[in-house]
Amino acid sequence: MERKKPWRFCGRDVTSEELELIVEIVRDCAGLSPTELGYTICELLGWRRPTGLLKGHECRQFLEELEAAELVNLRGRRVTSPTPKQRPKPPPKPTEPLPDPVSGTLRDLGPVALKLLETGEDRRQWRDWVGQHHYLGCTVPFGAYLRYFATVTYPQLRRVGCIQVSSPAWRMAPRDRWIGWDEEQRVRGLQRIVQNSRFLLMPWVKIPHLASATLAQLARQIADDWEAHYAVRPVLLETLVDPSRFRGTCYRAANWIVLGQTTGRGRMDREHLRHGASIKEILVYPLCRKAREKLLES
C-alpha cells in the first residue's frame, strides 16, 4: 500500500492504519454495496460533518479512487447502488410543453426570492429543468449541498430559475493565494466556503437584470440557510465560469471578485492527467466583512 503521496479524504491525510482498516472492511463485507460500505467506514472512523451526519457520499467516491489504484475491489457490488455515470439512461419522457413566457421588469414582477426545495415534486422539477437546460446537466454534487428555485412574486409566484450551492473546491491556487492561508489553515477553513455550482435562469424568462438580482439574494440568504442545515456559517461564496461559453457578466454586475483561472484538472484528477482540459474562471464573493481574516482564523 505504499504511495509517494498520502491518500487524502476531504482535505485530511488518511493514515496507513485507516487505509488498512478500509481495505479489510471492503474485503470482509462482501454483501454491502459501495454506498453501504462508505457509511460503514465513516461510522468506524468518525468521518462526520459538523452536524454529526456521516460523510457517506464522499467516502464512496474515495473508495472508487482506491479501486482505481487496485487497493480494493468493488466489482459485483454496483448493481445495488450504481454511480451516476453508470446508471442506465431512463427512457425518454414525453416532451412537456414549456411554461408560459415570463417577461417584464423586476419593478413589475419582483421581488426575487429563493425557495429551498421541500417536496419530492420540487426535487423532480428541479432535476428535470437543470438536466434539460443547463449545459452541465444535473448530477449529485460532491459533499454537502442546498438547492433552490428562484421565483418572482407578482402577480403570482412563478419559478424562473434554479440554484445549487455545494461544498467548495479542495484546492484552487488563485483562491488560496487570495486568502493567503497555509495548508493547515486551508484544511480547517474550507468548510466555511461554499460554491455556487449551478445557476440557471429558464429560457422562457426574459427579465432584465434578473441574474444579478438573484445572485444578490443568494448572497443575503445563503449563510443563514447553510448554517441552519450544516451547523457551519460560511463567509465566502465561490463559483467557476467556463469562459468558452460565458463572460460571467451577471457575477461581475453583482460585485463578485475575479481571481484567475483553474488549471482545468478537476477535483478527482490526482495524477494531473487532465491539466488544461477544462479551464474555468474563478470568482468569489465575501459574505461578511473581513472574510479572509475569518478564514485564516478558522
C-alpha positions in Angstrom: 0.0 0.0 0.0 3.0 2.3 -0.3 2.4 5.5 -2.1 4.6 8.5 -2.7 1.8 11.0 -1.8 -0.5 10.3 1.1 -4.1 9.4 0.4 -6.4 12.3 1.3 -10.1 12.3 2.3 -12.0 15.6 2.5 -8.8 17.6 2.9 -7.1 15.4 5.5 -4.4 12.7 5.2 -5.5 9.1 5.6 -3.2 7.2 7.9 -1.8 3.8 7.0 -3.8 2.3 9.8 -7.0 3.8 8.5 -6.2 2.6 5.0 -5.6 -0.9 6.2 -8.9 -0.9 8.1 -10.8 0.3 4.9 -9.2 -2.4 2.8 -10.2 -5.0 5.5 -13.8 -3.7 5.6 -14.2 -3.9 1.8 -12.7 -7.4 1.7 -14.7 -8.8 4.7 -18.1 -7.1 4.0 -18.8 -8.7 0.6 -22.6 -8.3 1.0 -22.5 -4.5 1.3 -23.0 -2.1 -1.7 -20.4 0.7 -2.2 -22.8 3.2 -0.6 -23.3 0.9 2.5 -19.5 0.4 2.7 -19.0 4.2 2.7 -21.3 4.7 5.6 -19.9 1.8 7.5 -16.3 3.1 7.1 -17.4 6.6 8.1 -19.1 5.2 11.3 -15.9 3.4 12.3 -13.5 6.2 11.5 -15.7 9.0 12.8 -15.8 10.8 9.4 -18.7 13.2 10.1 -20.0 16.6 9.2 -20.2 19.3 11.9 -23.9 18.3 12.2 -22.9 14.8 13.1 -24.1 13.2 9.8 -21.7 10.7 8.1 -19.8 11.7 5.0 -21.0 8.6 3.2 -21.2 10.1 -0.3 -17.7 11.4 -0.2 -16.4 8.1 1.2 -18.0 6.2 -1.6 -16.1 8.4 -4.1 -12.9 7.8 -2.1 -13.5 4.0 -2.4 -13.7 4.4 -6.2 -10.3 6.1 -6.1 -8.9 3.2 -4.1 -10.4 0.8 -6.6 -8.7 2.7 -9.5 -5.4 2.2 -7.7 -6.2 -1.5 -7.3 -6.2 -1.3 -3.5 -9.8 -2.5 -3.1 -12.2 -4.5 -5.3 -15.8 -3.1 -5.7 -16.7 -5.3 -8.7 -20.0 -7.1 -8.3 -21.4 -4.6 -5.9 -22.6 -1.9 -8.3 -25.9 -3.4 -9.3 -27.5 -2.3 -6.0 -26.0 1.2 -5.9 -24.7 2.3 -9.3 -22.7 5.6 -9.6 -24.4 8.4 -11.6 -22.2 7.7 -14.6 -23.1 4.0 -14.6 -26.9 4.4 -14.2 -28.7 3.3 -17.4 -30.4 6.2 -19.1 -34.1 6.2 -18.5 -36.4 6.0 -21.5 -37.1 9.5 -22.9 -40.0 11.3 -21.3 -42.8 12.8 -23.4 -41.8 16.4 -24.1 -43.6 18.7 -21.7 -45.0 22.0 -23.1 -42.9 24.9 -22.0 -44.4 27.2 -19.3 -45.9 30.4 -20.4 -43.3 33.1 -21.2 -42.4 35.4 -18.3 -41.3 38.9 -19.3 -41.3 42.4 -17.8 -39.2 44.3 -15.4 -38.1 43.5 -11.9 -40.1 46.5 -10.7 -43.2 45.0 -12.1 -42.6 41.3 -11.3 -40.4 41.3 -8.3 -39.1 40.9 -5.7 -36.8 37.9 -6.4 -37.0 35.2 -3.8 -35.1 31.9 -3.3 -37.1 29.0 -2.1 -35.4 25.8 -0.8 -36.7 22.5 -2.3 -39.2 20.9 0.1 -41.1 18.2 -1.6 -40.4 15.2 -3.9 -42.2 17.1 -6.7 -39.9 20.2 -6.1 -36.8 17.9 -6.4 -38.2 16.2 -9.6 -38.9 19.6 -11.2 -35.5 21.0 -10.3 -33.7 17.9 -11.7 -35.7 18.0 -14.9 -35.1 21.6 -15.6 -31.4 21.6 -14.8 -31.0 18.3 -16.7 -32.7 19.7 -19.8 -31.4 23.3 -19.8 -28.1 23.5 -18.0 -25.0 22.7 -20.1 -23.5 20.6 -17.3 -26.7 18.7 -16.6 -27.9 17.5 -13.2 -25.5 15.4 -11.2 -25.2 14.8 -7.4 -22.6 17.2 -6.2 -19.6 16.2 -4.0 -20.3 16.7 -0.3 -23.0 19.0 1.2 -25.4 21.0 -0.9 -28.6 23.1 -1.0 -30.9 23.6 -3.9 -33.3 26.5 -4.6 -35.9 27.7 -7.0 -35.6 31.4 -7.9 -39.0 33.0 -8.0 -40.7 36.2 -8.8 -43.9 37.1 -6.9 -46.2 39.4 -8.9 -48.9 39.0 -10.0 -48.4 35.4 -8.7 -45.5 33.2 -7.6 -43.6 31.8 -10.6 -40.4 29.8 -10.8 -37.9 31.4 -13.0 -34.6 29.7 -12.2 -32.6 27.0 -10.4 -29.7 27.5 -8.0 -27.4 24.9 -6.3 -24.8 25.7 -3.7 -22.4 22.9 -2.6 -19.1 22.1 -1.0 -16.1 24.1 -2.3 -13.2 23.0 -4.5 -10.4 21.4 -2.3 -7.7 23.4 -4.0 -7.6 26.3 -6.4 -4.3 28.2 -6.4 -5.7 31.7 -7.2 -8.3 31.4 -4.5 -5.8 30.0 -2.0 -3.3 32.8 -2.7 -6.0 35.4 -2.4 -6.9 34.1 1.0 -3.3 33.7 2.0 -3.6 30.5 4.0 -1.2 27.7 4.6 -2.1 24.0 4.2 -3.3 23.6 7.8 -5.4 26.8 7.6 -6.9 25.6 4.3 -7.9 22.2 5.8 -9.6 24.0 8.7 -11.2 26.8 6.8 -12.6 25.0 3.7 -15.9 24.2 5.4 -16.6 28.0 5.6 -16.6 28.3 1.8 -19.5 27.3 -0.4 -19.6 27.1 -4.1 -22.4 28.2 -6.4 -22.2 25.1 -8.6 -25.4 25.5 -10.7 -27.1 28.7 -11.8 -29.9 28.5 -14.4 -32.4 31.0 -15.5 -35.1 29.4 -17.6 -35.1 30.1 -21.3 -38.7 31.3 -21.4 -37.9 34.0 -18.8 -36.9 37.4 -20.1 -36.4 39.9 -17.2 -33.5 42.4 -17.4 -31.1 42.2 -14.5 -32.8 39.1 -13.1 -29.5 37.2 -12.9 -27.6 39.8 -10.8 -30.6 40.3 -8.6 -30.8 36.5 -8.0 -27.1 36.4 -7.1 -27.6 39.3 -4.7 -30.4 37.5 -3.0 -28.3 34.3 -2.7 -25.5 36.3 -1.0 -28.0 37.7 1.5 -29.6 34.3 2.3 -27.0 31.5 1.9 -25.1 32.0 5.2 -28.3 31.6 7.3 -29.6 28.6 5.3 -26.3 26.8 5.2 -25.7 27.2 9.0 -29.3 26.0 9.7 -28.7 22.8 7.7 -25.0 22.1 8.4 -24.1 24.0 11.6 -21.3 25.9 9.9 -21.6 29.6 8.9 -19.9 30.2 5.5 -18.1 33.5 5.0 -17.2 33.2 1.3 -19.0 32.2 -1.9 -17.1 30.9 -4.9 -18.1 29.9 -8.4 -16.5 28.7 -11.7 -17.4 30.1 -15.0 -16.5 28.5 -18.3 -15.0 31.4 -20.4 -15.5 29.5 -23.6 -19.3 29.7 -23.0 -19.9 32.7 -20.8 -18.5 36.0 -19.8 -19.7 35.9 -16.2 -21.3 39.3 -16.7 -24.0 38.8 -14.1 -21.4 37.8 -11.4 -19.4 40.9 -12.2 -22.6 43.0 -12.0 -23.3 41.5 -8.6 -19.8 42.6 -7.4 -18.1 39.2 -7.4 -14.3 39.3 -7.5 -12.4 37.7 -10.4 -9.3 35.8 -9.0 -7.9 34.0 -12.0 -8.3 30.6 -13.7 -8.2 26.9 -12.7 -5.7 24.5 -14.2 -8.5 22.6 -15.8 -7.8 19.3 -14.0 -11.0 18.8 -12.0 -11.5 17.6 -8.4 -10.6 13.9 -9.0 -7.5 14.3 -11.2 -4.8 13.5 -8.6 -2.3 12.4 -11.2 -2.5 15.6 -13.3 -3.7 13.7 -16.4 -6.3 16.4 -17.4 -4.2 19.5 -16.9 -5.7 22.3 -19.1 -8.6 20.1 -20.2 -11.4 22.3 -18.9 -10.2 25.7 -17.7 -12.6 27.8 -15.6 -12.6 31.4 -14.4 -12.7 31.7 -10.6 -14.9 34.3 -8.9 -15.6 34.8 -5.2 -18.0 36.9 -3.1 -17.3 37.7 0.6 -20.4 37.1 2.7 -19.2 39.3 5.6 -16.6 41.9 6.5 -13.0 40.6 6.8 -13.9 37.2 5.2 -10.2 36.4 4.5 -9.2 37.1 8.1 -12.0 34.8 9.3 -10.9 32.0 7.0 -7.3 32.4 8.4 -8.6 32.1 11.9 -10.9 29.1 11.3 
